[in-house]
Amino acid sequence: MTRRPLIHKSPMPGLGLSMGITLTMLSLVVLLPIGALLWKGATFGLSGIWETVNRERVWAALFLSFRLSLIAALFNLVFGLLLAWVLVRYRFPGRRILDAAVDLPFALPTAVAGIALTTIYAPNGMFGALAKEIGWKIAYTQSGIFLALVFVGLPFVTRTVQPVIEEIDREVEEASATLGASRVHTLRHVILPMLAPAALTGFALSLARAVGEYGSVIFIAGNIPLVTEIAPLLIVIQLEEFNYDAAAAIGISMLLISFAMLLLINLIQVWSRRRIGYV
């Protein structure tokens, strides 16, 4: 008498239903908006897109947005990793409050964050007045934009890396020290390789958030063309002028640049995971 194999039923619905729901939501939230943008660009034509983008004001806005977003994401990668390490490995008064404050940019509306940052770092603000005394202007400059992008992007790195740090056993560090490795060697060759995939994921999320950030930036940027005007603001200006073709052209250029940057980050992430596997 042959035994029938046990059938392990998944708590989730069947593959067909799950795939249908997933593809429907993905289409409504991601594919349709991107498809509409590309369709609008196709009707505008490649020559029209290039003619719109190939202007000094547009190039300046794109360069400013992506340059500061990349710098802010790199800053968040370093300090977000340090913050996550401190929150996981150390116990000190106020740690729970600091841990809860990390999620503040998620809960706070971006416009409110922009107004708050402008109030604090304006020349007559609390920290802006102190910076003014040493000849440093923060608000209405590129420094203010960088500050806003750091504020909205830091939680992505910290929250992505924090669970991975919690899973790293302290015995790994102790074993490395027992074998004679220094703290720097342990950090470089033991800890960081284990954190690299999660850190790169947080970096990519922080970069993506910074590139498209609008609400927290426009209040503190000053919005001066060729100086502190970001690309999302330029798109909004074109929409307010009912120049939908120009807005679509700038949006497509941002989409292509963002896709190239995220593709590069994913390739680095795959390489880091393979390297960890070989080690």
Secondary structure as the mmCIF struct_conf table of DSSP 4:
data_model
#
loop_
_struct_conf.conf_type_id
_struct_conf.id
_struct_conf.beg_label_comp_id
_struct_conf.beg_label_asym_id
_struct_conf.beg_label_seq_id
_struct_conf.end_label_comp_id
_struct_conf.end_label_asym_id
_struct_conf.end_label_seq_id
HELX_LH_PP_P HELX_LH_PP_P1 THR A 2 LEU A 6
BEND BEND1 PRO A 11 MET A 12
HELX_RH_AL_P HELX_RH_AL_P1 LEU A 15 LEU A 26
HELX_RH_PI_P HELX_RH_PI_P1 SER A 27 LEU A 31
HELX_RH_AL_P HELX_RH_AL_P2 LEU A 32 PHE A 44
HELX_RH_AL_P HELX_RH_AL_P3 LEU A 46 VAL A 53
BEND BEND2 ASN A 54 ARG A 55
HELX_RH_AL_P HELX_RH_AL_P4 GLU A 56 ARG A 89
TURN_TY1_P TURN_TY1_P1 PRO A 93 GLY A 94
HELX_RH_AL_P HELX_RH_AL_P5 ARG A 95 ALA A 101
TURN_TY1_P TURN_TY1_P2 VAL A 102 ASP A 103
HELX_RH_AL_P HELX_RH_AL_P6 LEU A 104 ALA A 107
BEND BEND3 LEU A 108 LEU A 108
HELX_RH_AL_P HELX_RH_AL_P7 THR A 110 TYR A 121
BEND BEND4 ALA A 122 ALA A 122
TURN_TY1_P TURN_TY1_P3 PRO A 123 ASN A 124
BEND BEND5 GLY A 125 GLY A 125
HELX_RH_AL_P HELX_RH_AL_P8 MET A 126 GLU A 133
TURN_TY1_P TURN_TY1_P4 ILE A 134 GLY A 135
TURN_TY1_P TURN_TY1_P5 ALA A 139 TYR A 140
BEND BEND6 THR A 141 THR A 141
HELX_RH_AL_P HELX_RH_AL_P9 GLN A 142 GLU A 167
BEND BEND7 ILE A 168 ILE A 168
HELX_RH_AL_P HELX_RH_AL_P10 ARG A 170 THR A 178
TURN_TY1_P TURN_TY1_P6 LEU A 179 GLY A 180
HELX_RH_AL_P HELX_RH_AL_P11 ARG A 183 THR A 186
HELX_RH_PI_P HELX_RH_PI_P2 LEU A 187 ILE A 191
HELX_RH_AL_P HELX_RH_AL_P12 LEU A 192 VAL A 211
TURN_TY1_P TURN_TY1_P7 GLY A 212 GLY A 212
HELX_RH_AL_P HELX_RH_AL_P13 GLY A 215 ALA A 221
TURN_TY1_P TURN_TY1_P8 PRO A 225 THR A 228
HELX_RH_AL_P HELX_RH_AL_P14 ALA A 231 GLU A 240
TURN_TY1_P TURN_TY1_P9 GLU A 241 PHE A 242
HELX_RH_AL_P HELX_RH_AL_P15 TYR A 244 TYR A 278
#
